[in-house]
Amino acid sequence: MGKDLLDKFQGCLLGVAIGDTLGHPFEGKLRSQIYSYFEDFNEFLQKNKDIFRTYTDDTQLTLHTAEALIKGDGFKLEYLIDEYINWLDDPPIGPGYGCISSIRNLKLGIPWKEAASNSGGNGTTMRIAPIGLYYSKDFKALKTNAIKSSLITHSHPAASAGAVVIANAIAFLLDKNPESGFSIENFFQIITNSIANSQNEIWEEFVKNLNKLKSNLNRPIESGLIKFSQAGVKSPYFIEQYLGQAFVHPYTISTVICAIFIFLNKLTSFKECIYELATAGGDSDTVGAIGGSLAGSYFGIQNIPPDLIKLVKNYKKILKLSEDLYKSFKLKY
């Protein structure tokens, strides 16, 4: 089991990086526009590897989160803050406003409660994978630390709810075998219960959207993305011009719902799943990163094609970091 769990740890963090890398060139484009570039995505990728040369802040902050957990032997707020400030020297690649503004405030010495933006964006969910891995055997600590990690930069409840949902989804998938599958009912029970009965209006709205997703899983990918691309988005942030089109909004509820929708519809192979995630449209790199964390946790690194691993810059560093995170987890649990 130990070896299998290391396989899943490495699959998860590589899944984030692969989805982010593949989705990055398509960020901000409609799904229909993306699919006008090719008939076969795999063929397009092989001929155009030069445009898939980097991941973005999604992977960068995920790796810094892992570093903080390793250095702190678990979640310690000061280590996480230090690592996020270190991210500013990477330098950040395509950062979202919520993350960059908050972390710049932290660097100035502003206390985190004052530094955080009131953004409901997906910037905390995209980096949550290491916490989902590390606290996979302690659901109480997982929820507590997912929320704390989110509040450092995003004070909006949608951001923390998304982090809790995806961290729980990762923990659920770690012991599941892709050859035998898993209960979709149990999956939804775990992720929905993780944020249910909170008395928070946004969290309850998130639950309603998860329930809608559960009852719409049989839709074709395009149809589902059109339905959920702007789930939960209110005026003035709702984008009227993309109504009826697949363009995933960076609001946490929208991104998380779309990433889970694609993942659950593409449980046949990591490759097929990650291609669909990265070409979702809109905030494609973050759909790729979040969905990639789920696909990687489920399929494990042994089921990820080597050419996709090698496509990721610094992939050896990510593999080593995944191993170090697993070793720290193993010592703790």
N, C-alpha and C positions, 0 to 999 in steps of 0.2 A: 504493500500500500504506500509506503514511504516514497519509493521510486515513482509510483504512479502520481502521487501528489506533487512531486517536483516537476513532473511532466506537465501537470495542470498549471502550476505557478508560472512556468516558462511560457506555456501556451497563452496564458492570460495576458502577460505583459507584452509578449510579441504580438498578440492579437490586437492590442491597443495600437501599437506602432504600425502594424501592417494596414489596418483600417484607416488610420490617420494619414499614412503615406499615400495610399491609393485614392483617398477621398480629397486630398489637398488640392490637386489641380482642377477639381470640379466645384470647389466651394463657390457659392453664389450663383450657380447656374441651375436652371430648371432641369428636371429629370429628362424631359423631352429633348432639350438641347443637348444634354450629355449623350443621349442615345443616338443623336444624329451624327455623332463622330465615328461610329463603328457599327458593324453588324455582329461582331464577335469580340467581347471585351478582352478575352485572353490573347487573341491575336493582336489587338490594339496595344496591349501592354507590352508584349514581346517586341513590337516594332518601335515603341515610344518610351523605352525605359528612362530616357534622359529627363522626361518631365515628372517622373516619380522619384525625384532625388532626395526628398527630405520629408520628415514628419513636421508637425507644428507644435504649438504650445500645449496641445492636448497630451502628447507623449512626453514632452519636456517636464511638465508639472506632475505627471504620473510617476516619472522616474525620480523626481525630487521628493515626492511623497514616500516612495519606497526607501530612499536614502534616509529620510527622517525616521522611519520606523526601525530601520536597521541600527542607526546610531543611537536611538533612544531606547532600544530593546522594547519597542512598542510605542504607543502613541504618547508623545509628550509635546505639548503645545509649542514650547520654545524651540524645539528641534524643527518642527514643521515650519514655523515662521522663519527661522534661519535659512532653511532650504529654499523657501519661496523667495526670500530676498536674494539668495545666491542665483536664482533663476534669471534675475535681471542682468546678470553678467554673461549669460549663455551665448548670445542675447536671445530674448524672446522671439519666436517665429509666429507671426500672425495672431498676436494675443487679442483676447476679447477685452472690452472696456472694463467690465467688472473686476477681472483678475488684475490687469495691469495697474489700474488706478488704485486699488486697495493695497497692492503689494508695494507700490511706490510710497504710499502713505506709511506703511510699516517700516520701510527703509528710513523714512524721516523721523522715526521714533514715536509715531502716533500710536496709542494703544489700539489693539485689534478691534475692540468693540466700536471705536470711533472711526477706524480706518476702513472698515468694510463698506462696500457699496450696497444699496438696496436693490441690487440686480437679481432678477429671477432667471437669469441666463444659465446655460448648461455648463458653465466653467468649473463648477465644483464636482459635478457628476462625471465629467470626462476624466478626472484625475483620481477617482475613488477606488480604482481596482486594487491597489496594494492593501487598503484597509479591508476590503471584502475578502481578500486572501488571508491576511494575517489574523483576522478575528472570525474566521469561518467556523470555529468551534465554540465561540462565545457570542451568541446573538445579542445579548444585552450590551456587552462592550462594543460590539460592531455598530449597533445603532447609536450609542452615545458618542462614539468617536467619529462616526460618519457625520453626525450633526455638528460636532465641534470643528471638524476639519472644514466643513462648509462655511460656518459662521465667520471664519477668519477673513474671508474675502466677500461673502455674499450673505447679507442679513435677511434676504427675502425667503419666506418659508418654502417656496417652490424649489429653490436650489437645494435646501437641506433634504426635502422629501425625495428628490431625484437621487441624491447621494445614498440615502437609506435604501431605496428600492433597488438600485443597481448593485450595491454592496451585498444585499441579501440574495439577489439573483445569482451573483458570483458564488457565494457560499453554498447555495443550493446545488449548483451545477458541478462543483468540484468532485463529488463522489459518484457522479452519474457516468455511465458507460455509453458512448455513442452507438455501440453495437446493439444495445438492448433498449435504449431510449429512456424516457422518463414520463411521468404523469404531468400533463399540461395543467390539470386541475390542481395538483399539489404545488406546482410552480406558482400559479396565480394565488393560491392560498397563502403561500409564504410571503410573496412580495406585497400583496394587498394588506395582509394582517400587519405587516411591518410599519404601515403608516395609518392604519384604520383607528377609529375612535379617538382621534387626537383632539377633537374640539376646535381644530384649526380649519378655517374655511377653505384655504388653499389645499391643505392636505386632503380634506374630504373631496374636493373637486378632483384631485389626483386619483383618488380611489375610484370615483365615478368613471373617469377616463380609462382606468385599467379594466373596469368591468365592461365598458363599451368595447375595448380592444378584445377582450376574451370572447365576446359574442360576435366579433367581426373577423375572426382569424381566417375564415374560409374565403375571404375576398382575394382577388388577384392582387399582386404586389402594387401595381399602378393605382388601382382603385383604393386600396387601403392607405397608401401614402397621400392620395388626394384628400381622403376623409380626415386623416390625422395630422397632416402637415402643420396645421396651426391650432392644434388642440389646446384649449385653455387660454389662448391668446386673446386679450381684450384690447379695445381701442385705448390709446391711439397706436398701439403696436401691431395690431392686425393689418396685414398687407393685402388690401383689396385687389390689387392687380394680379395676385397669385391665387385668388379664390378659384377653386375648381382645377388647380394644377398641383403637381407634385413638386413642392419646394419647402423643405423642412425648416421650420422656424427655429431660431436659436433659443427660444424659451424652453425651459427645462422640461415641462410636461410634454410639449410637442416632440422634442428630440428623443426623450426616453421612450415614449409610446411608439414612435416610428422605428427606433432601433430594436425594441423587443418584438414588434410586429414582423419585421424582416427576419430576425433571428429564428423565431418560432415557425416561420414559413420555409426556412431553408436549413433544415436539420439533417440534410443528406450528406453534406460535406463542408468542411471549413472553406474551401476555395469558392464554392458556389455561393455560400453565405456572405463571405467578405466582399465578393464582387458586387452583389446586390446592395450591400450596406454602403459601399463607397460611391455608388452611383445613384444614391437616393434622390439627390438634388437638394439645393439650398445649403444648409450647414453640413455638407457631405463629409467633411473630415471628422467632425465630431460624432455624426451618426456612425461613421466607420470605426472611430475609436471606442465608443461606448458599446456598440454591437460587437466589435472585435474582442472586447474584454469578455463578453458572454460566450462568443464562439470559441475563443481560446481556452476558456475555463472548461468548456464542455468537451471539445475535441482533443485538447492537449497538444503539445508540440509535435508529438509523433505523427499526428494527422495533418500537420501543416506542410504543404509542399516546400522543399528546400529552396526553390527559386524565389518564393515569396519571402522567406526568412532573409535570404541574402540580398534582397532588394532594399531592405531597411538599413539605413546608415547606422553605424555603431551597433549592429545587431549582436556582436559578440559581447559588448559591454552590457547590453540588456539581458542577455542570457546569464551573464555572471551576476548581475544585480538580482535577477530572479532567484538564482541559486542561493545568494547571500540572504535574501528575504526568507526563503524557505528554511534555511539553517537557523535563523533567528526565531522563526515561528516554531520550529521543531524543539528548540531549547525551552521555549516558553510553555508549549503544550505537550 
